[in-house]
């Protein structure tokens, strides 16, 4: 028993291409674009360059990759967006959104499709970058409703949106319709976003049997379809067709094979009749559900046996159409700003004020103080840029290997002098000399005062008739005030003169009592 293998990747042979393309066209008309335009900012005008298709000509239903480069102004902000609208003759094959990723995995922009327009919305990645640019690609195909598939032509395609340009592409026409078909298999996507929003009923498969010859195909014809990894055939979706019309349910059965496959058995209308009648074109269509872990590559192999011999294998493959891109930019350089420093000062009473250090407010930079903000200390201010920013070389700042910058601030400690306390000298208490009762003179006295912050010294002899000088000297932390009677000297002392009086005392006369004379009276001598 020999096995023949037929591989089909892009369609079916020319004489039945029209039938399969017509069927695919009907199914793809139901594509639904996914995603919502996320334009929260302004629409900007990008620079679009190096636009190119991966082929100069394409058939209907054939995948066409479109690549381009993009750049946005340095004034672009998060939420700003730009659009690309496809020419009317084209349609997107995979309407799932996709990100434009930076080299370190950040999202520079998000792309979302709405019908034939893709909107690229910038993220906050651009807030910290200049010269933001990148590349992107997506996959398109001819919109069969807008082109003449019977004749083909070279089209000058008009792209529009935030900017516009034209590109040539040649349409290869469909082949001449035939009346027959050969054993083959084709597959295609059933949804516009190719499984991005749902896993069910995403893949469409068709197995075409040979057109019945003069004898027809011996019954039964058995199709055992074994799917590759990543999906399973939906058993309930199996449908049969004869010459484009639904096949009678009495002519075929479908049952599960393994965990993901299907076995279809085709018979004639009556026992003994062929499974495929002469001139009859029979094909079977069914859907596939995606399974977790699928990688976007879906293969399918069906073994077809007529009667009891000569099994043949037909294969097909469905690939997820790619879309993606990248974005990058130059790190925006920020200039750190030195803090505002108010140094410690001396107050009128000789005390020292507290110094202060006020950090700058710079967008994209945070500042940290390391050290104690006190007079006589040295502190450091560290400038740390926000994510995706870098610091520029700035006078006074030292750039560090970790991307931060440091500035040193020396806080002065002034040598404050406490002003002296003013003290008023007090005149001494003087007791002048006086006359005693006996006419003698008493000694004078000079008694200096007790004054806070002042010492006194008496110079000269404290004697009646002398002049003495009292010198007042301020103690440490004091100074002498001007006071009447005192003379302030250049050396900070003050003096006052005290004249000690010398009274002219009179010695009082001594009282003498007269004594009567001793009288000897005359007497008579004997």
Backbone torsions as a table, in degrees:
resi	resn	phi	psi	omega
1	UNK	NA	118.5	-179.1
2	UNK	-93.2	154.0	177.8
3	UNK	-123.8	124.4	176.2
4	UNK	-103.8	138.9	-178.6
5	UNK	-117.7	128.4	177.1
6	UNK	-118.5	125.8	-179.7
7	UNK	-107.5	129.8	177.6
8	UNK	-129.1	125.8	180.0
9	UNK	-116.4	-37.5	-172.8
10	UNK	-111.3	5.5	-179.7
11	UNK	149.7	-153.2	-176.3
12	UNK	-125.2	169.0	-176.1
13	UNK	-63.5	160.0	-167.3
14	UNK	-54.2	-41.9	-170.0
15	UNK	-76.3	-8.2	171.0
16	UNK	-126.8	14.5	179.3
17	UNK	-59.8	-40.0	-176.4
18	UNK	-59.5	-40.6	-178.7
19	UNK	-63.6	-46.6	-177.5
20	UNK	-69.4	-39.9	179.4
21	UNK	-63.7	-38.8	178.6
22	UNK	-61.3	-42.5	-179.9
23	UNK	-65.4	-44.9	-179.8
24	UNK	-63.5	-39.5	179.1
25	UNK	-59.6	-42.6	179.1
26	UNK	-62.4	-39.8	-176.6
27	UNK	-73.3	-36.9	-177.2
28	UNK	-75.3	-13.6	175.6
29	UNK	-63.5	-19.4	-178.8
30	UNK	-88.3	9.5	179.6
31	UNK	-59.5	139.1	177.5
32	UNK	-118.9	122.3	178.8
33	UNK	-71.6	138.2	-179.1
34	UNK	-106.6	155.8	174.5
35	UNK	103.2	159.1	178.6
36	UNK	-128.1	136.7	179.1
37	UNK	-62.6	127.7	-177.4
38	UNK	-108.6	68.6	-178.0
39	UNK	-107.3	88.7	-179.1
40	UNK	-93.6	-12.2	-178.9
41	UNK	-111.5	-146.2	-178.1
42	UNK	-93.1	154.2	171.9
43	UNK	-84.3	126.8	-176.5
44	UNK	-112.7	164.1	178.8
45	UNK	-101.8	111.5	-179.4
46	UNK	-85.1	168.9	167.0
47	UNK	-97.5	114.4	178.6
48	UNK	-107.6	127.6	-176.3
49	UNK	-144.7	169.9	176.1
50	UNK	53.3	40.7	178.7
51	UNK	-71.3	137.6	-179.7
52	UNK	-160.3	147.3	168.7
53	UNK	-94.8	156.8	178.7
54	UNK	-84.5	2.0	177.1
55	UNK	-153.2	155.1	-179.4
56	UNK	-89.8	-19.8	179.5
57	UNK	-145.4	152.4	-176.3
58	UNK	-150.8	147.1	174.8
59	UNK	-82.9	167.8	172.5
60	UNK	-63.7	134.2	-179.0
61	UNK	81.9	-3.3	-179.1
62	UNK	-84.9	139.7	-178.6
63	UNK	-71.8	133.8	178.7
64	UNK	-126.9	118.9	179.1
65	UNK	-89.4	132.9	178.4
66	UNK	-116.0	124.0	179.1
67	UNK	-116.4	152.0	175.2
68	UNK	-160.7	165.6	173.9
69	UNK	-113.2	150.4	-177.0
70	UNK	-137.7	156.7	175.4
71	UNK	-154.2	148.6	-179.6
72	UNK	-124.6	157.9	-179.6
73	UNK	-65.8	158.2	177.4
74	UNK	-66.3	-15.9	178.9
75	UNK	-83.6	-3.7	-178.2
76	UNK	-63.5	144.5	-179.4
77	UNK	-126.0	165.7	176.5
78	UNK	-58.8	134.7	-178.6
79	UNK	97.4	-19.0	174.6
80	UNK	-68.0	155.1	-175.1
81	UNK	-147.6	162.0	170.0
82	UNK	-140.2	156.7	-174.2
83	UNK	-125.1	154.9	169.6
84	UNK	-128.6	122.2	177.6
85	UNK	-105.1	126.9	-178.6
86	UNK	-67.7	153.5	170.8
87	UNK	-60.4	153.4	-178.1
88	UNK	-60.8	-25.3	-176.6
89	UNK	-78.4	-9.8	-177.8
90	UNK	-116.2	160.5	172.0
91	UNK	-142.8	152.8	-179.5
92	UNK	-75.9	144.1	179.1
93	UNK	-88.4	-32.7	179.8
94	UNK	-130.4	107.3	-174.9
95	UNK	-89.0	10.2	176.6
96	UNK	-67.6	141.6	176.9
97	UNK	-69.1	163.6	-179.9
98	UNK	-153.6	154.0	-180.0
99	UNK	-95.9	157.2	168.6
100	UNK	-105.4	114.1	-169.1
101	UNK	-102.4	143.0	175.8
102	UNK	-80.7	167.1	-179.8
103	UNK	-56.8	-29.0	179.9
104	UNK	-96.2	15.1	172.8
105	UNK	89.4	3.3	176.9
106	UNK	-80.5	153.0	179.2
107	UNK	-88.9	115.9	178.3
108	UNK	-83.5	-32.8	179.4
109	UNK	-158.9	157.6	175.8
110	UNK	-117.7	134.9	179.5
111	UNK	-106.0	132.1	-179.5
112	UNK	-133.6	133.7	-179.5
113	UNK	-94.5	143.2	168.5
114	UNK	-139.6	106.5	-175.0
115	UNK	57.3	-117.6	-177.3
116	UNK	-102.1	15.0	-178.4
117	UNK	-118.1	129.9	174.8
118	UNK	-109.5	131.0	-179.7
119	UNK	-109.8	126.9	177.2
120	UNK	-103.4	113.9	-178.6
121	UNK	-106.8	124.4	-177.6
122	UNK	-74.0	146.5	177.4
123	UNK	-100.4	-178.0	179.2
124	UNK	-68.4	-3.1	174.8
125	UNK	-56.2	-36.4	-175.7
126	UNK	-73.4	-17.7	-177.0
127	UNK	-64.1	-25.7	-176.0
128	UNK	-111.3	14.1	-175.8
129	UNK	-129.9	151.4	167.1
130	UNK	-113.3	161.8	177.5
131	UNK	54.6	46.5	179.7
132	UNK	-74.4	127.1	-176.5
133	UNK	-156.1	173.7	178.4
134	UNK	176.2	-160.8	178.4
135	UNK	-137.8	162.2	179.4
136	UNK	-154.6	161.5	176.1
137	UNK	-152.5	155.2	170.8
138	UNK	-154.2	172.7	-172.3
139	UNK	-115.4	133.9	-178.7
140	UNK	-127.7	174.8	174.1
141	UNK	-152.3	169.8	177.0
142	UNK	-66.2	137.5	171.5
143	UNK	-85.5	104.4	-171.9
144	UNK	-62.6	-20.9	179.5
145	UNK	-79.9	-9.3	-175.5
146	UNK	-118.0	2.2	178.7
147	UNK	-131.4	161.7	179.5
148	UNK	-93.4	98.2	-176.2
149	UNK	-73.0	-14.0	-176.7
150	UNK	-80.9	-30.2	-176.6
151	UNK	-112.1	-30.8	-175.1
152	UNK	71.5	167.8	179.4
153	UNK	-178.1	167.0	171.2
154	UNK	-94.7	120.1	-176.9
155	UNK	-103.3	141.9	168.5
156	UNK	-99.9	101.6	-170.2
157	UNK	-84.0	132.0	-178.2
158	UNK	-101.5	110.3	173.0
159	UNK	-90.4	145.3	179.2
160	UNK	-142.0	-165.9	-175.9
161	UNK	121.9	-133.1	179.2
162	UNK	-69.6	-20.4	173.4
163	UNK	-149.6	176.0	-174.8
164	UNK	-144.2	156.7	176.2
165	UNK	-166.5	171.3	178.8
166	UNK	-124.7	149.3	178.2
167	UNK	-145.5	142.3	178.2
168	UNK	-87.6	147.8	173.9
169	UNK	-156.7	136.0	-176.6
170	UNK	-99.9	131.9	176.7
171	UNK	-91.8	124.1	174.2
172	UNK	-87.3	122.5	-175.1
173	UNK	-70.5	160.6	173.9
174	UNK	-65.2	155.6	177.0
175	UNK	-73.2	171.0	178.2
176	UNK	-68.1	128.4	-178.8
177	UNK	-57.9	141.4	177.5
178	UNK	-112.7	177.1	179.4
179	UNK	-107.6	-5.4	-177.4
180	UNK	-127.4	175.3	178.0
181	UNK	-145.5	161.1	178.7
182	UNK	-123.4	163.2	-178.5
183	UNK	-58.7	122.3	-178.8
184	UNK	-165.2	175.2	179.5
185	UNK	-146.4	141.6	176.1
186	UNK	-134.2	159.8	177.5
187	UNK	-145.1	155.2	-179.3
188	UNK	-159.8	166.5	177.2
189	UNK	-81.8	140.9	178.9
190	UNK	-97.0	-14.2	-178.6
191	UNK	-119.4	153.7	-179.1
192	UNK	-68.6	-32.1	-177.6
193	UNK	-96.9	7.9	172.6
194	UNK	52.7	50.0	172.6
195	UNK	87.5	7.3	-178.8
196	UNK	-71.4	-33.7	-175.3
197	UNK	-106.6	-14.7	-179.3
198	UNK	-154.8	152.6	178.7
199	UNK	-100.4	-15.6	-173.8
200	UNK	-86.1	141.5	173.9
201	UNK	50.9	52.6	-178.3
202	UNK	-99.1	-31.5	-175.5
203	UNK	-109.2	135.4	176.1
204	UNK	-112.7	132.2	-179.7
205	UNK	-126.6	143.5	174.0
206	UNK	-133.7	130.6	172.1
207	UNK	-109.8	118.7	178.2
208	UNK	-96.6	130.0	174.2
209	UNK	-93.4	157.3	177.3
210	UNK	-58.7	142.8	172.3
211	UNK	-59.4	134.5	-177.2
212	UNK	-59.3	129.6	177.0
213	UNK	-82.3	-163.4	-174.9
214	UNK	-61.8	-34.0	178.9
215	UNK	-91.9	-14.5	-174.3
216	UNK	79.3	177.7	179.6
217	UNK	-97.3	127.9	-177.3
218	UNK	-59.2	139.4	177.9
219	UNK	-85.4	150.2	-6.9
220	UNK	-86.6	155.6	169.0
221	UNK	-100.2	122.8	-175.9
222	UNK	-111.5	130.3	175.4
223	UNK	-116.0	118.4	175.0
224	UNK	-113.3	109.0	-175.0
225	UNK	-102.9	116.7	-179.3
226	UNK	-110.9	108.4	-178.3
227	UNK	-75.4	154.5	173.1
228	UNK	-76.4	-169.3	-176.6
229	UNK	-72.6	155.1	171.5
230	UNK	98.1	-5.4	179.1
231	UNK	-160.3	168.1	173.9
232	UNK	-135.8	151.4	179.5
233	UNK	-79.1	134.4	177.3
234	UNK	-80.9	107.4	-174.9
235	UNK	-60.3	-36.6	-176.8
236	UNK	-72.5	-11.3	-176.1
237	UNK	-91.0	-5.1	-174.9
238	UNK	-64.9	126.4	177.4
239	UNK	-132.9	145.2	176.0
240	UNK	-114.3	149.8	-178.7
241	UNK	-135.5	141.8	176.1
242	UNK	-125.7	115.5	-178.6
243	UNK	52.6	38.2	176.0
244	UNK	87.1	-5.6	179.9
245	UNK	-108.0	152.3	179.8
246	UNK	-55.9	136.2	-179.8
247	UNK	-81.8	139.2	179.2
248	UNK	-56.9	134.5	-178.4
249	UNK	-62.8	-19.2	-179.7
250	UNK	-76.0	-11.3	-175.1
251	UNK	-94.1	-9.5	-179.4
252	UNK	-148.9	156.2	173.3
253	UNK	-127.3	154.6	178.1
254	UNK	-136.6	131.0	179.3
255	UNK	-141.8	159.8	-177.6
256	UNK	-72.9	137.1	172.7
257	UNK	-119.6	122.1	-175.6
258	UNK	64.3	-150.1	-178.2
259	UNK	-94.3	-20.1	-172.0
260	UNK	-130.7	-10.0	-172.7
261	UNK	-97.1	-175.5	-178.9
262	UNK	-144.1	146.8	174.6
263	UNK	-121.0	124.1	-179.6
264	UNK	-116.0	130.3	178.2
265	UNK	-118.5	121.3	-178.2
266	UNK	-108.3	134.2	177.3
267	UNK	-131.3	175.9	176.9
268	UNK	-82.5	-177.0	179.6
269	UNK	-69.5	-29.3	-178.0
270	UNK	-137.5	155.4	178.7
271	UNK	-57.1	141.0	179.4
272	UNK	86.9	-11.5	178.6
273	UNK	-90.2	156.2	-178.1
274	UNK	-66.7	158.6	176.9
275	UNK	-72.8	-36.7	175.8
276	UNK	-120.1	120.1	-176.7
277	UNK	-76.9	157.5	178.9
278	UNK	-55.0	129.6	179.4
279	UNK	77.5	0.9	-178.1
280	UNK	-85.6	138.1	175.0
281	UNK	-109.3	113.6	-177.6
282	UNK	-116.5	137.2	172.2
283	UNK	-146.9	157.9	179.8
284	UNK	-122.0	138.2	-179.8
285	UNK	-122.5	139.8	175.3
286	UNK	-156.7	163.2	-175.3
287	UNK	-103.7	164.1	175.1
288	UNK	-127.5	138.6	176.2
289	UNK	-100.5	134.6	179.8
290	UNK	-72.6	148.0	178.5
291	UNK	-112.6	153.6	178.5
292	UNK	-57.2	142.1	177.7
293	UNK	88.5	1.2	-179.1
294	UNK	-64.0	151.7	-174.5
295	UNK	-113.0	12.0	177.4
296	UNK	87.9	1.3	177.5
297	UNK	-118.9	119.4	-173.6
298	UNK	-126.3	114.3	179.8
299	UNK	-106.5	157.2	-178.6
300	UNK	-148.2	134.8	179.6
301	UNK	-132.0	124.3	179.0
302	UNK	-118.9	130.6	176.2
303	UNK	-100.4	122.5	-176.5
304	UNK	-113.6	124.6	-178.9
305	UNK	-123.1	127.4	176.0
306	UNK	-98.8	125.5	-177.0
307	UNK	66.9	-123.2	-177.7
308	UNK	-122.6	11.6	-175.0
309	UNK	-145.0	174.5	173.9
310	UNK	58.5	58.0	175.7
311	UNK	-69.5	139.0	177.4
312	UNK	-126.6	150.7	-176.4
313	UNK	-115.4	131.2	172.5
314	UNK	-119.8	141.6	-176.2
315	UNK	-129.2	155.1	175.0
316	UNK	-149.8	164.1	-178.0
317	UNK	-143.2	138.9	173.9
318	UNK	-119.9	129.3	177.7
319	UNK	-114.1	142.0	174.1
320	UNK	-73.6	126.8	-179.9
321	UNK	-69.4	132.9	-173.8
322	UNK	-81.6	155.9	171.5
323	UNK	-157.7	147.0	-179.9
324	UNK	169.4	-164.2	179.8
325	UNK	161.9	-174.4	-177.5
326	UNK	-143.2	167.1	177.3
327	UNK	-155.6	143.9	178.1
328	UNK	-154.9	174.0	179.9
329	UNK	-166.7	170.5	177.8
330	UNK	-87.1	132.8	-179.9
331	UNK	-56.4	128.7	-179.9
332	UNK	-73.2	126.4	-175.5
333	UNK	-91.0	129.7	-179.2
334	UNK	-109.8	147.6	-179.7
335	UNK	-101.9	116.9	177.6
336	UNK	-69.4	148.3	-177.3
337	UNK	-115.0	131.5	-178.9
338	UNK	-65.1	149.1	179.1
339	UNK	-71.3	160.8	173.9
340	UNK	-88.1	121.7	-174.6
341	UNK	-113.1	130.1	171.0
342	UNK	-113.3	110.8	-175.3
343	UNK	-72.9	160.3	175.7
344	UNK	-65.6	145.3	-179.1
345	UNK	-131.0	162.6	175.7
346	UNK	-89.1	134.0	176.6
347	UNK	-88.8	173.6	-179.3
348	UNK	-61.7	-28.8	-179.0
349	UNK	-92.0	8.9	174.5
350	UNK	88.2	0.5	177.5
351	UNK	-84.5	165.8	-177.2
352	UNK	-104.6	131.7	176.3
353	UNK	-77.6	161.7	177.1
354	UNK	-79.7	135.3	175.8
355	UNK	-73.5	160.2	175.6
356	UNK	-133.5	152.7	-179.9
357	UNK	-136.8	114.7	-178.2
358	UNK	-106.7	120.2	-178.6
359	UNK	-74.3	147.3	178.0
360	UNK	-73.3	158.4	174.0
361	UNK	-110.8	103.2	-175.7
362	UNK	-122.8	122.8	179.1
363	UNK	-58.4	128.6	178.3
364	UNK	87.3	-1.1	179.7
365	UNK	-129.3	134.7	171.5
366	UNK	-111.7	146.1	-176.4
367	UNK	-118.8	144.6	179.4
368	UNK	-133.5	136.1	177.2
369	UNK	-96.4	130.0	175.8
370	UNK	-116.4	115.9	-178.3
371	UNK	120.7	172.7	-178.4
372	UNK	-95.4	128.3	177.9
373	UNK	-82.6	84.6	-179.8
374	UNK	-140.0	152.7	179.2
375	UNK	-58.6	133.8	179.4
376	UNK	89.8	-6.5	-179.5
377	UNK	-96.0	162.7	172.8
378	UNK	-118.7	123.6	-179.1
379	UNK	-116.7	163.1	177.0
380	UNK	-123.1	138.0	175.1
381	UNK	-108.7	126.7	-179.2
382	UNK	-107.3	126.1	176.5
383	UNK	-99.4	125.2	-179.4
384	UNK	-119.2	120.9	-179.6
385	UNK	-76.3	152.4	175.2
386	UNK	-69.1	168.8	-178.6
387	UNK	-56.1	134.9	177.8
388	UNK	78.0	-0.2	175.8
389	UNK	-101.7	156.7	172.3
390	UNK	-128.4	160.2	-178.9
391	UNK	-99.6	138.9	178.1
392	UNK	-84.7	154.0	174.7
393	UNK	-65.2	128.6	-175.2
394	UNK	-137.6	135.8	-179.8
395	UNK	-54.9	132.6	178.9
396	UNK	93.4	-19.4	-177.8
397	UNK	-103.9	145.1	176.0
398	UNK	-109.6	120.3	178.1
399	UNK	-76.0	133.6	-179.6
400	UNK	-103.2	161.6	-177.3
401	UNK	-64.8	-26.5	-178.6
402	UNK	-84.0	7.2	177.5
403	UNK	93.4	-8.0	177.3
404	UNK	-86.5	175.6	175.5
405	UNK	-137.7	149.8	-175.3
406	UNK	-129.2	139.8	172.3
407	UNK	-126.9	142.1	-178.6
408	UNK	-100.2	135.4	179.6
409	UNK	-123.8	118.4	177.6
410	UNK	-94.1	122.5	-179.0
411	UNK	-96.0	116.0	-174.9
412	UNK	-70.0	150.7	176.4
413	UNK	-123.4	90.8	-173.9
414	UNK	-67.1	146.5	178.1
415	UNK	-88.0	91.2	-174.7
416	UNK	-84.3	135.9	178.0
417	UNK	-100.6	126.1	178.9
418	UNK	-75.3	122.2	-178.3
419	UNK	-64.6	141.4	-179.1
420	UNK	-67.0	152.0	178.0
421	UNK	-85.0	132.5	-178.9
422	UNK	-76.9	127.2	178.7
423	UNK	-122.1	134.6	-178.8
424	UNK	-93.3	120.8	176.7
425	UNK	-67.5	146.4	-177.3
426	UNK	-113.7	132.8	-179.9
427	UNK	-61.9	146.2	-179.3
428	UNK	-70.9	159.7	175.3
429	UNK	-87.5	119.9	-173.6
430	UNK	-112.1	131.6	171.4
431	UNK	-113.4	111.3	-177.0
432	UNK	-73.3	159.0	175.4
433	UNK	-68.1	144.0	178.9
434	UNK	-131.0	167.5	179.7
435	UNK	-90.1	132.8	173.7
436	UNK	-77.7	170.0	-179.5
437	UNK	-64.1	-28.5	-178.5
438	UNK	-88.1	7.5	176.5
439	UNK	89.3	0.1	177.0
440	UNK	-83.3	166.0	-176.4
441	UNK	-106.6	133.0	176.6
442	UNK	-78.0	159.8	177.6
443	UNK	-80.9	134.8	175.6
444	UNK	-75.4	164.4	174.9
445	UNK	-134.4	146.3	174.0
446	UNK	-125.6	110.8	-177.7
447	UNK	-112.1	114.2	-177.8
448	UNK	-70.9	156.2	-178.0
449	UNK	-79.7	165.3	172.1
450	UNK	-105.1	101.4	-174.9
451	UNK	-121.7	130.0	179.8
452	UNK	-61.2	128.0	176.5
453	UNK	83.6	5.2	-176.8
454	UNK	-133.2	138.0	170.1
455	UNK	-115.0	151.5	-177.5
456	UNK	-124.0	147.7	176.0
457	UNK	-137.8	131.9	179.7
458	UNK	-99.8	123.8	179.8
459	UNK	-111.9	127.8	-179.9
460	UNK	116.2	170.3	-179.4
461	UNK	-88.5	126.8	177.8
462	UNK	-84.3	86.0	-179.3
463	UNK	-139.2	152.5	177.3
464	UNK	-58.9	133.2	179.4
465	UNK	90.4	-5.6	179.6
466	UNK	-96.8	165.4	172.3
467	UNK	-120.4	125.3	-180.0
468	UNK	-114.7	157.8	178.0
469	UNK	-116.5	128.5	175.6
470	UNK	-102.6	122.9	-179.4
471	UNK	-105.7	125.8	176.6
472	UNK	-101.7	128.5	-179.9
473	UNK	-122.1	129.4	-179.7
474	UNK	-76.1	138.5	174.7
475	UNK	-74.7	171.5	178.8
476	UNK	-58.6	133.8	179.4
477	UNK	88.1	3.4	-179.0
478	UNK	-129.4	158.7	170.2
479	UNK	-140.5	153.5	-175.2
480	UNK	-83.7	138.6	177.8
481	UNK	-89.1	156.3	174.9
482	UNK	-72.6	126.9	-179.2
483	UNK	-135.7	137.0	178.0
484	UNK	-55.1	135.9	179.0
485	UNK	96.1	-20.4	-179.2
486	UNK	-104.7	144.2	177.5
487	UNK	-108.4	119.3	177.8
488	UNK	-79.9	129.0	-179.2
489	UNK	-99.2	162.5	-177.8
490	UNK	-62.8	-28.1	-178.8
491	UNK	-82.9	6.6	176.2
492	UNK	93.1	-7.4	177.6
493	UNK	-85.0	172.6	176.3
494	UNK	-138.4	145.5	-178.0
495	UNK	-129.5	153.5	174.9
496	UNK	-140.9	138.1	179.0
497	UNK	-95.5	140.2	177.8
498	UNK	-123.1	118.0	178.5
499	UNK	-91.7	119.7	179.7
500	UNK	-91.9	118.3	-176.3
501	UNK	-70.5	151.7	176.2
502	UNK	-123.1	94.4	-174.4
503	UNK	-68.8	144.8	178.0
504	UNK	-87.5	91.4	-175.4
505	UNK	-83.7	135.7	178.4
506	UNK	-101.0	128.8	178.4
507	UNK	-77.8	120.9	-177.4
508	UNK	-67.1	146.1	179.6
509	UNK	-64.9	149.3	179.8
510	UNK	-86.9	129.8	-179.2
511	UNK	-76.3	126.9	-179.7
512	UNK	-118.9	132.6	-178.8
513	UNK	-93.3	123.0	179.1
514	UNK	-65.6	143.4	179.4
515	UNK	-112.2	128.6	-179.2
516	UNK	-62.9	142.9	-178.2
517	UNK	-68.5	151.1	175.6
518	UNK	-81.7	115.1	-176.5
519	UNK	-105.9	130.7	173.3
520	UNK	-109.6	109.2	-180.0
521	UNK	-68.7	154.4	176.6
522	UNK	-67.9	135.2	178.2
523	UNK	-127.5	165.8	178.5
524	UNK	-90.4	126.2	178.0
525	UNK	-64.7	163.1	177.2
526	UNK	-66.4	NA	NA
